[in-house]
Amino acid sequence: MTAHNVPNRNWSYPTAIKFGVGRISELAGHCMAHGITKPLLVTDRALASLPITAEALAVLKAAGLGDALFSQVDPNPNEINMAEGIAAYRAGGHDGVVAFGGGSALDLGKMIALMAHQRADLSVWDLEDIDDWYTRADADAIAPVIAVPTTAGTGSEVGRAGVLTNSATHKKKIIFHPKLMPVVTICDPALTVGMPKFITAGTGMDALAHCLEAYCSPFYHPMSQGIALEGMRLVFENLPKVYDNPNDLDARAHMMSAAAMGAVAFQKGLGAIHSLSHPIGAVYNTHHGTTNAVVMPMVLDFNRSAIEERIEKAAAYLGIAGGFDGFRAAIMDLRSKLAIPANLTAMGVEAARLDELTEMALEDPSCGGNPIEMTRENTRALFAACM
């Protein structure tokens, strides 16, 4: 084991979080404590064959809980993946889900737990995060979820929702239910060590985007505001470290904290970064966090008149000189260090589809939290600026 100074801690905000190096060894015990005797471990195709997944399955099998695995998870999971996962869940007689991986696996694991035993006439799209639609679901039919993140970005391990892409419309939808909050989350920084550099970069920038947009959101939520600010500090200080040295467990631990903090913070709201990124990911299957990083500076410019004073205060806290311009330069420097593409054109986005993407962005719920009201005209111009 690499030398580190990561403490073991048990947190209860917003759910039970078991934080520390090597704590994947506790997985079976937490399953049994929550009545899960036959879990289905849901992960993505790339992770399925890696040693960390084999380790988790071995922990479950040694405790007599089996080693069932479902890994047909796309980078932007859809209802087809969900249906296949539900079929595997039912066929195996499972009674809970271990959602293991990055945001895609965590989100799909939640969707399987949510929908496996709902009534036949209820569609997952009926549970979109709109008003009180979640009450349409039978809460007692939702299986317990234990979340084990292997990336430091999405924060889905501490959230009550999952993102699912409609394969027909190519639109991402946020599916919500209070019981989608994992009953236990195991944050083991050692699980993130083997991530490819581009995943470390993209997921880390996703955590930064969550914190930044929450911090800039105009809504009142002082608790999230403070969490977002400290989360940004952790990312700026530790993301370059883990990118340069994947075995730095102390920095890996700080990034895991920042990821969870971003997801807690964005209860305050998200904005244009995500409302642009969601349709791009749905149409072009781009990595979500990387897409967030690409559009981040342009969205800062777009919102400048509304957020400049707030960003100046953040820059001062973060030790960044130069106020808003200094903060923006720090973002650009971080993007350069992490080899983030310069613009959307470099990611394969076509100018001919900007009108379509604009309509999708305006339908995305994230746009409602942007400090500047997003209209068809200014959103189209923002997309053009990102090209």
Secondary structure, DSSP 8 states (H G I E B T S, - for coil): --------EEEESSSEEEESTTGGGGHHHHHHHTT-SSEEEE--HHHHTSHHHHHHHHHHHHTTS---EE----SS-BHHHHHHHHHHHHHTT--EEEEEESHHHHHHHHHHHHHTTS-TT--GGGGBSSTTGGGGS-GGG---EEEEESSSS--GGG-SEEEEEETTTTEEEEEE-GGGS-SEEEE-GGGGTT--HHHHHHHHHHHHHHHHHHHH--S--HHHHHHHHHHHHHHHHHHHHHHH-TT-HHHHHHHHHHHHHHHHHGGG---HHHHHHHHHHHHH---HHHHHHHHHHHHHHHHHHHHHHHHHHHHHHHT-SSHHHHHHHHHHHHHHHTT--SSSGGGT--GGGHHHHHHHHHHSGGGGG-SS---HHHHHHHHHHT-
